[in-house]
Amino acid sequence: MRELPPSSNDASRVFPVADRHAGWLTDDSGRAHNLVMDDQELSAKARRLAAALEPFAGQVYFAPECHAQYVALGFSASPAERNGIAMPDGSAYFCSRGSLLGQVPGELVAAAFAVFNPAAVIPAVTFGWSLTDAMTIGQGRTEGSIAQLTRILGSAPAGIAQLRDALGRASTALPVAGRPLYAAVLAQEVPDSPIGAAWRFADRLREYRGDSHTAAWTAAGFDAVEIGLMTELYWGLPLKTYTRSRAWSEDELDDGIKRLEDRGFIRAGGFTAHGRDEREAIEKCTDRQCRPIVECLGDEFETVINVLTPLAREIRNKHGYPASGPHDIARRAASQN
């Protein structure tokens, strides 16, 4: 059995590699040391990373430069501003993000995005493909995203090359099974610029967690309306607020509430203890699927967070992304529970 070379650290001097791969190291006194990150640490790190990545990756959906690209193709302009943030046109959003999958029908886009009402997605995609094709709007998406990042952060913000390299390693070899949007971003060309490449890799990781979350809630037996309602309560929001933005009707929302009440997850507009535990279990399942990312980052984890944090703050300060994204809302809600 091959052994690791000695180290100046007595607790790590001679450890059999086979034991290490099993998650345990045995020192020369025969004591075993568990190296596997426990679920509590994993969840904390996976959620910190998701929150740090979100403004950097997700700014693509609010970038005026992206909206201008879509308008040039015939889509409507941003329909509104909220606190200085340009909201996306619905059809442009579905087609630009959906372009990652290729020239696919709205049914497939609805399946991959998962939480939106297919009755809204399918005609929006059909209309969008009457204006342009996936390659063209996908190119506009990439160019617009990089343009906003460069306008706000400059072409070479501090730490961007290190961030590119770390996110590139962490995002390249993740499992694609059951993760259509991650696989779709993985297939995209990586931009040449450090900031463009870092954004592409961040987008991979964002979609990987999103796909993993979809796998978690569907496996737990929830539908899109139900998980939307459960997530509102999980974030500390009133029922039928955020989920309404996913194009579900009042009747569909009311029916979803009734189903959750019948199953004992909610009562009188709030979680039951069982419901809160069930929703947290879904988030933990999502976190566990992100273990390969956190483990790949390893000692670089804190460096990645430290590079992303000021970038995210500047993006928000310059109205490139909302002041509070979903991960921020979730973190605040968790701190109050």
C-alpha positions in Angstrom: 0.0 0.0 0.0 1.5 3.3 -1.1 2.0 5.9 1.7 2.0 9.6 1.7 5.3 11.3 2.4 6.0 12.5 6.0 5.0 16.0 7.0 6.1 18.3 9.8 2.6 18.0 11.2 2.7 14.9 13.5 -1.0 14.2 13.0 -0.5 13.7 9.3 2.8 12.0 9.0 2.1 8.6 7.4 -1.4 7.8 6.1 -2.3 5.0 3.8 -3.9 6.3 0.6 -6.6 3.6 0.6 -7.9 4.8 4.0 -7.7 8.4 2.8 -10.0 7.7 -0.1 -12.4 6.0 2.2 -12.6 9.2 4.2 -10.4 8.2 7.1 -6.7 8.6 7.8 -4.8 6.4 10.3 -1.7 7.9 11.9 1.3 5.8 13.1 -0.3 5.3 16.5 -3.3 3.6 15.0 -5.7 6.4 15.6 -8.3 7.1 12.8 -9.1 10.7 11.7 -12.3 11.3 9.7 -11.5 13.7 6.9 -15.0 13.8 5.3 -16.7 17.1 5.8 -19.9 16.6 7.8 -23.2 17.7 6.5 -23.4 20.8 8.7 -20.1 22.2 7.4 -21.0 21.2 3.9 -24.3 23.0 4.0 -22.8 26.2 5.5 -20.1 26.3 2.7 -22.4 25.3 -0.1 -24.9 28.1 0.8 -22.1 30.7 1.3 -20.8 29.9 -2.1 -24.2 30.0 -3.8 -24.9 33.4 -2.2 -21.4 34.8 -3.2 -21.8 33.5 -6.8 -25.3 34.8 -7.4 -24.8 38.5 -8.2 -21.7 37.8 -10.3 -23.4 35.0 -12.3 -27.1 36.2 -12.2 -26.4 39.8 -13.2 -26.9 38.6 -16.8 -30.6 38.7 -16.3 -30.6 42.4 -15.4 -27.9 43.8 -17.6 -29.0 46.8 -19.8 -26.4 45.6 -22.3 -28.2 42.2 -22.5 -31.6 43.9 -22.8 -30.2 46.1 -25.7 -29.0 43.0 -27.5 -32.5 41.4 -27.2 -34.3 44.6 -28.3 -32.1 44.6 -31.4 -33.4 41.1 -32.2 -37.0 42.3 -31.9 -37.8 41.5 -28.3 -39.5 44.1 -26.1 -37.4 46.3 -23.9 -37.1 45.9 -20.2 -40.7 46.3 -18.9 -39.9 48.0 -15.7 -37.2 49.2 -13.2 -37.2 48.3 -9.6 -34.9 50.3 -7.4 -32.8 51.1 -10.4 -32.7 47.5 -11.6 -33.8 46.8 -15.2 -36.2 43.8 -15.1 -36.0 41.3 -18.0 -38.6 40.9 -20.7 -40.3 37.5 -20.3 -39.9 36.1 -23.8 -36.3 37.4 -24.0 -35.5 35.8 -20.6 -36.9 32.3 -21.6 -35.2 32.3 -24.9 -31.8 33.7 -23.8 -31.4 31.4 -20.9 -33.1 28.6 -22.9 -30.7 29.1 -25.8 -28.1 27.3 -23.7 -30.1 24.1 -24.5 -30.1 24.9 -28.2 -33.0 25.5 -30.6 -35.5 23.6 -28.4 -39.3 23.9 -28.0 -40.9 25.7 -25.1 -41.9 22.4 -23.5 -38.2 21.5 -22.9 -37.4 25.0 -21.6 -40.3 24.7 -19.1 -39.1 21.3 -18.0 -35.5 22.5 -17.4 -36.5 25.7 -15.7 -39.0 23.7 -13.7 -40.6 26.4 -11.5 -42.4 28.4 -14.2 -45.9 27.8 -15.5 -45.5 26.0 -18.8 -48.6 27.8 -20.1 -46.5 31.0 -20.0 -43.2 29.5 -21.0 -44.3 27.7 -24.2 -45.9 30.6 -26.1 -43.1 32.9 -25.0 -40.4 30.6 -26.4 -42.5 30.0 -29.6 -42.7 33.7 -30.1 -39.0 34.2 -29.4 -37.9 31.7 -32.0 -40.0 33.5 -34.5 -37.6 36.5 -34.0 -34.2 34.8 -33.7 -32.3 31.6 -33.2 -30.6 30.1 -30.2 -27.1 30.8 -31.4 -27.7 34.5 -32.0 -29.5 35.3 -28.8 -27.0 33.1 -26.9 -24.1 35.2 -28.3 -26.0 38.4 -27.3 -26.4 37.0 -23.8 -22.7 36.3 -23.4 -21.6 39.6 -24.9 -24.1 41.6 -22.8 -23.2 39.9 -19.6 -19.5 40.5 -20.0 -20.1 44.1 -21.1 -22.0 44.8 -17.9 -19.4 43.2 -15.7 -16.6 45.1 -17.5 -18.5 48.4 -17.2 -19.1 47.9 -13.4 -15.9 46.1 -12.4 -13.4 47.0 -15.1 -11.7 44.4 -17.3 -9.4 43.0 -14.6 -10.8 43.4 -11.1 -8.6 42.2 -8.2 -8.3 38.5 -8.0 -10.2 37.7 -11.2 -7.5 35.4 -12.7 -7.4 33.4 -9.5 -11.2 33.3 -9.4 -11.3 32.1 -13.0 -8.9 29.3 -12.3 -10.6 28.1 -9.2 -14.1 28.2 -10.6 -12.9 26.6 -13.8 -11.5 23.6 -11.9 -14.6 23.3 -9.7 -17.1 23.5 -12.6 -15.5 21.3 -15.3 -16.0 17.7 -14.2 -19.2 17.7 -12.2 -21.8 14.9 -12.9 -24.2 15.9 -15.7 -26.9 13.2 -15.0 -30.2 14.9 -14.3 -28.7 18.4 -14.7 -29.7 19.7 -18.1 -28.9 23.4 -17.6 -25.4 22.7 -16.1 -24.7 20.4 -19.0 -25.9 23.1 -21.4 -23.6 25.7 -19.9 -20.7 23.2 -19.8 -21.1 22.9 -23.6 -20.8 26.6 -24.2 -17.5 28.2 -25.4 -15.5 29.7 -22.7 -14.8 33.5 -23.3 -11.2 34.5 -23.8 -11.1 37.3 -21.2 -10.5 36.4 -17.5 -13.7 38.1 -16.4 -15.7 36.5 -19.2 -14.3 33.0 -18.4 -14.9 33.5 -14.6 -18.6 34.5 -15.4 -19.1 31.4 -17.6 -17.7 29.1 -14.8 -19.9 30.9 -12.2 -22.9 30.4 -14.5 -22.1 26.6 -14.6 -22.1 26.4 -10.8 -25.3 28.5 -10.5 -27.1 26.2 -12.9 -25.6 23.1 -11.3 -27.1 24.0 -7.9 -30.4 24.9 -9.6 -30.6 21.6 -11.3 -29.7 19.8 -8.1 -32.4 21.7 -6.3 -35.0 20.6 -8.9 -33.9 17.0 -8.4 -34.3 17.4 -4.6 -37.8 18.8 -4.6 -39.2 16.6 -7.3 -37.8 13.5 -5.6 -39.4 14.7 -2.4 -42.8 14.6 -4.1 -43.5 18.3 -4.6 -44.7 20.1 -7.8 -43.6 23.5 -9.0 -46.4 25.4 -7.3 -46.0 23.5 -4.0 -42.2 24.1 -3.8 -42.7 27.7 -4.7 -45.1 28.2 -1.8 -42.9 26.2 0.6 -39.9 28.4 -0.4 -41.8 31.6 0.3 -42.4 30.5 3.8 -38.8 29.2 4.1 -37.6 32.7 3.1 -40.0 34.4 5.5 -42.2 35.8 2.8 -46.1 35.7 2.7 -47.7 33.0 0.6 -48.5 33.8 -3.0 -45.9 36.6 -3.4 -42.7 35.3 -5.1 -44.4 32.3 -6.6 -46.8 34.6 -8.4 -43.9 35.9 -10.5 -43.6 32.4 -12.0 -46.9 32.9 -13.8 -49.2 30.7 -11.7 -52.8 31.8 -11.4 -54.7 32.6 -8.2 -56.6 29.4 -8.5 -53.4 27.3 -9.0 -51.8 28.9 -6.0 -54.9 28.3 -3.9 -55.1 24.7 -5.0 -51.4 24.3 -4.1 -52.0 25.7 -0.6 -54.8 23.3 -0.1 -52.6 20.3 -1.1 -49.9 21.4 1.4 -52.5 21.9 4.1 -53.9 18.4 3.5 -50.4 16.9 3.7 -49.7 18.7 7.0 -47.0 21.0 5.8 -48.7 24.4 6.3 -51.5 25.7 8.5 -53.0 29.2 8.8 -50.6 30.7 6.3 -47.4 29.3 7.9 -45.3 26.3 8.3 -46.1 23.4 10.6 -43.0 22.0 12.3 -43.2 19.1 9.8 -43.4 21.4 6.9 -40.3 23.5 8.0 -38.3 20.3 8.5 -39.4 19.0 5.1 -38.3 22.2 3.3 -35.0 22.3 5.2 -34.4 18.6 4.2 -34.8 19.6 0.5 -32.1 22.4 0.9 -29.8 19.9 2.7 -30.3 17.5 -0.2 -29.3 20.2 -2.6 -26.3 21.0 -0.5 -25.1 17.4 -0.5 -25.2 17.3 -4.3 -22.8 20.3 -4.2 -20.2 18.4 -2.2 -17.9 17.9 -5.3 -17.8 21.7 -5.8 -16.9 22.5 -2.2 -14.3 19.7 -2.0 -12.7 20.6 -5.3 -12.2 24.2 -4.1 -10.6 22.9 -0.9 -8.2 25.4 0.5 -9.2 27.9 -2.1 -12.7 28.1 -0.8 -12.2 31.2 1.4 -10.1 32.9 -1.3 -13.0 32.5 -3.8 -15.4 33.9 -1.3 -13.1 36.8 -0.5 -12.7 37.6 -4.2 -16.4 37.4 -5.0 -17.7 39.4 -2.0 -16.4 42.8 -3.1 -17.3 42.1 -6.7 -20.9 41.2 -5.7 -21.1 44.3 -3.6 -20.0 46.6 -6.4 -22.4 44.9 -8.9 -25.3 45.6 -6.5 -24.1 49.1 -5.8 -24.1 49.9 -9.5 -27.6 48.3 -9.9 -26.4 45.3 -11.8 -28.3 42.9 -9.6 -31.0 43.3 -6.9 -30.0 44.3 -3.4 -31.5 41.1 -2.1 -31.4 37.9 -4.1 -32.9 34.5 -3.2 -29.9 33.4 -1.2 -29.8 36.6 0.8 -33.4 36.2 1.7 -32.9 32.6 2.7 -29.9 33.4 4.8 -31.7 36.2 6.7 -34.7 33.9 7.3 -32.5 31.1 8.6 -30.8 33.5 11.1 -34.2 34.4 12.5 -35.3 30.8 13.0 
